[in-house]
Amino acid sequence: MTGLPWDASYHHGPAPWDIGRPQAAIVRLASQGGFAGAVLDAGCGTGENALHVASLGFSVLGFDVAETALTMARKKAEDRGIKVEFAAADAFHLERLGRKFQTVLDCGLFHTFNGEERPAYVASLASVTEHDGTLYILCFSDHSPDTGPHPIREEELRAAFASSGGWIVANIEPDRVETRFHQNGAPAWFATIKRL
């Protein structure tokens, strides 16, 4: 997929999802010891979640298709003195990274894919997630009419991983995704998924 439409989101001020800080759910997860080993931040945008996790001493790679967002993320890392890696990558071909990760974070990427695209994305995630690794997904839920192009029902989230061998959905809880346009955040699911 081309990154041009996503890249354009960053050309005229912050994108709707670029809140200038890590998502509260990710800060909470980190404070509870949710991250381990090498960490991949899928669809990292301007890097706030990746930077937060890296600031805690983890080895973090954030990827995105939007080059403008990656440039901004690298500048933040330099300004803050945080060691973190940012790279352009296709979410459907993560095997090209040539690496495996103990923890994978998807904050706002899963819900951009429609039902036909999800199996390829889930398979791509499997190619970079260590066995016994953990995938965390924070995505828009279907509990509000204005949460993006593909709001996710809980059963859809479960089905995406049940239909692809090697995963077990450990937990799905209601949460919030903070955006620039949703006061108090938008309804979301926070899923913990284990790679078997």
N, C-alpha and C positions, 0 to 999 in steps of 0.2 A: 504494500500500500504506500502511496505517496504521502509524505508528511506535509505537503503544501497547505491543505485546508486547515490542519491543526496549527501549522506555523503562523498562518495569518491571524489566528486568535490572539497572538502576542504583539502584533504590530502597532496597535493603537491603544495602549494602556493595558492594564492587567486583564487577563482572561477571567471569565466568570468564576472559575475554580481556583484562581491564583489569589489566595487570601493573605499571602505575605508571612505565613507562619505554618508550622506543621499542624495537621489535623489533630484535634483534641483526642480522638480515638487512638491515634498513633502514639501520642505522648503518654496516654494512659497505658497502652500496651507495653511500651518500653519501660515504664515505671514498675510494671508487674513482672518484668523479666521475660517478656515474650519473644525477644530476639536472641538468636544463637548463631554462632559460626559466621560464614560469609553471607551477606544479605544482598538480595536483588530488589530494587524498587522499580516495578513495572509501570511505565507511563509516568515518569517522575516529574514531568513539567519543569518548573523552575527550581526544583530540588529541595523544597523545605523539609519534606519527610526524610529524604535521604540524608540531608545535612544534620538533622536532629539525631538520627540513629548513628551516623558516623561520629558525631560529637561525643557519643558515649563509648567510643573506642572500638566499634565494629568496622570491619572491612565492608564497604558498601559500593555497589555499582548501581547507578540509576540510568535507565535508558528511556528514550523517547524518540518519536519520529520528527518532532518539531525542533529544528536546529536553533531557532531563535531562543526557545526555552532553555535548551542545553547551554547556549552561550551565557544566558543570564545565570543559570545554575553554577557554571564554572566560575563566574565572576563573584558570586556570593561566597563560594568555597574559598576563593583566594582572599577576599576581603575579611572573612571570618577566621582564616587560618585553619580550616578544617580539611583533613585529608580524606578525599572522597573521589570517586571516578564517575564520570558521566560520558555516555556514548550514544550514538544514533543506532537504533536497531529496529527491526521489523518484529512486532509482537507475534506474528505467525511463524517466524523462523528463528526462534531464540537459540536453537542448536548452533547457529553460526557464531554465537558468543564463545563457544568452545570451553565453557566453564560450568560448574555445578555450584549450587547455593543451598545452604542449610535452611535459610529463611527467605521466603519470597513474599513481597508486599505488593498488592494491587490495590491502590487507593484511587478509585474513579476511572479505571480502564475497562474492567469487565462489562460495565453497563453501557459502553459505547458500541458493543458488538450485538448484532441481531442473532436470533436463534440458529440460523444457518452457519454463522461464523464461529460460534462458541466452541464446537468440537475441535476445530483446528487450533484455536487459542489454548484450550485445555491441554491438547497434545503437545503444543509448543512449551507450555509451562512444565509439563512432565519431563521434557528433555533437559531442563536445567535445574530441576529440584532434586536434591539428594534423597535417596531412600531414607525414610524416617525424618525427612525434612518437613517443614510446615509452611503452608501458604495461608496468608491472611488476605481476605478480600473485604474492602469497604465499598459498597456500591449503592446507588439509588434503589429504593424499594418502590413498590407499587402503591404505597400508602398516601400518595399525594399526586394530583394531576399534572404538576409542573416540574417533574424531576427527570428531564432529559428525554432523548429519543427512544430509549429502550428501558423503561423502569422494569425492575426485576421482581417477579413473584418468588417467594421463598422456595416453592416447589421447582421453579425453573433453575434456581441456583443449585439445589440438590441434584436435579436431573443432569445438569451439565457435567457433574463429576461422577455420578453413578454410572453414566453411559460410557465413561472412559475408564478402563481398568487401572488399578494402581492407586486410587485415591479413596479416602474415607472422610466424609464430612463429620467432623467431631462436634461442631457447634455452630449454630446461627442465632444471632440475637439482634433485636431492633437497636438501631443506633441513629446517629445524625451525621450527615456530611455538611461541613461548613462551606458556604459559597459566599460570594459578594452580594448575592441577591435573595438569599433566604435568611430572614431574621431567625435566629436560634437554630440555624441549620435546616437541611432538608431530610426527610425520612430516609433511612438507609438500613441495610443489613450489614452486620459485621460477622463474617464467617471465618472459622478456623478449620482448615482442611489439611489432612495429613497425607503424605506420600508414602505408600506402603512398599 
